[in-house]
Amino acid sequence: MKVGVIDYGVGNLGSVLRALDELRVSPQLITQPAQASSMDKLILPGVGNFADCIEQLEKDGWVEELKSQVLGGGKSLLGVCVGMQLLATCSAEGSPSADGEQHPGGLGFVPGRVEHLRQLGCGLRVPHVGWNSVRGIAEQEGLFAGIPEGTDFYFVHSYAYVPDDPADSIAVADYGTTFTAAVRRGNVWGTQFHPEKSSKAGLRLIKNFVDGASC
């Protein structure tokens, strides 16, 4: 099993690689889009600003390659944190929309938008940082197999995913508002939390993805 961790200049690469090593999976750090074709599964990390991340993906040729491999070839993809948000159609982060500019576009693999937590009704301190329980799990035999309802995962984010189709949200969490904690559409999954920093439950989730998450 070849699991490719996409290195496009951002992301928690070290912690993702260590988690895969702990699972006795030999991760492949891939720095060129052409390398994706030889991988069995792909992980897209991400930290920081949505607009900066998608700009870097576009600049380095990753967008078209990912569309070819994931949408065209059916290759499994897991987006983590901002990597999950990049799966959306667009994001409110990084766009001076008051000046009439369009919000930056994402990959569009799971149609939806990314909004600031305050816009979604959160009155608590932002960013949301720390452990939080995940509920409403819809993939008990898939990505969340063996992970009980209410399990805690580690979050660091100011923005949250709002899928166009509520069925694409496979888990939620609460932080001043209810927000999507994980998404899935076909062969594409995403987690707003960091499974690689979420102890045994996070390792189990990554293992489920590597072993073949399905529903």
Secondary structure as the mmCIF struct_conf table of DSSP 4:
data_model
#
loop_
_struct_conf.conf_type_id
_struct_conf.id
_struct_conf.beg_label_comp_id
_struct_conf.beg_label_asym_id
_struct_conf.beg_label_seq_id
_struct_conf.end_label_comp_id
_struct_conf.end_label_asym_id
_struct_conf.end_label_seq_id
STRN STRN1 VAL A 3 ILE A 6
BEND BEND1 TYR A 8 GLY A 9
BEND BEND2 GLY A 11 GLY A 11
HELX_RH_AL_P HELX_RH_AL_P1 LEU A 13 GLU A 22
TURN_TY1_P TURN_TY1_P1 LEU A 23 ARG A 24
STRN STRN2 PRO A 27 ILE A 30
BEND BEND3 GLN A 32 GLN A 32
HELX_RH_3T_P HELX_RH_3T_P1 PRO A 33 SER A 38
BEND BEND4 ASP A 40 ASP A 40
STRN STRN3 LYS A 41 LEU A 44
BEND BEND5 GLY A 48 GLY A 48
HELX_RH_AL_P HELX_RH_AL_P2 PHE A 50 LYS A 59
TURN_TY1_P TURN_TY1_P2 ASP A 60 GLY A 61
HELX_RH_AL_P HELX_RH_AL_P3 TRP A 62 LEU A 66
HELX_RH_PI_P HELX_RH_PI_P1 LYS A 67 GLY A 72
TURN_TY1_P TURN_TY1_P3 GLY A 73 GLY A 73
STRN STRN4 SER A 76 VAL A 80
TURN_TY1_P TURN_TY1_P4 CYS A 81 CYS A 81
HELX_RH_AL_P HELX_RH_AL_P4 VAL A 82 GLN A 85
TURN_TY1_P TURN_TY1_P5 LEU A 86 LEU A 87
BEND BEND6 ALA A 88 THR A 89
STRN STRN5 CYS A 90 SER A 91
BEND BEND7 ALA A 92 ALA A 92
TURN_TY1_P TURN_TY1_P6 GLU A 93 GLY A 94
HELX_RH_3T_P HELX_RH_3T_P2 SER A 97 ASP A 99
TURN_TY1_P TURN_TY1_P7 GLY A 100 GLY A 100
HELX_LH_PP_P HELX_LH_PP_P1 GLU A 101 PRO A 104
STRN STRN6 GLY A 105 GLY A 105
BEND BEND8 PHE A 109 VAL A 110
STRN STRN7 GLY A 112 HIS A 116
TURN_TY1_P TURN_TY1_P8 LEU A 117 GLY A 121
BEND BEND9 LEU A 124 LEU A 124
BEND BEND10 VAL A 126 PRO A 127
STRN STRN8 HIS A 128 SER A 133
STRN STRN9 ARG A 135 ARG A 135
TURN_TY1_P TURN_TY1_P9 GLN A 140 GLY A 146
TURN_TY1_P TURN_TY1_P10 GLU A 149 GLY A 150
STRN STRN10 ASP A 152 HIS A 157
BEND BEND11 SER A 158 SER A 158
STRN STRN11 TYR A 159 PRO A 163
BEND BEND12 ASP A 164 ASP A 165
HELX_RH_3T_P HELX_RH_3T_P3 PRO A 166 ASP A 168
STRN STRN12 SER A 169 ASP A 174
BEND BEND13 TYR A 175 THR A 177
STRN STRN13 THR A 178 ARG A 185
TURN_TY1_P TURN_TY1_P11 GLY A 186 ASN A 187
STRN STRN14 VAL A 188 THR A 191
BEND BEND14 GLN A 192 PHE A 193
HELX_RH_3T_P HELX_RH_3T_P4 PRO A 195 LYS A 197
BEND BEND15 SER A 198 SER A 198
HELX_RH_AL_P HELX_RH_AL_P5 SER A 199 GLY A 212
#
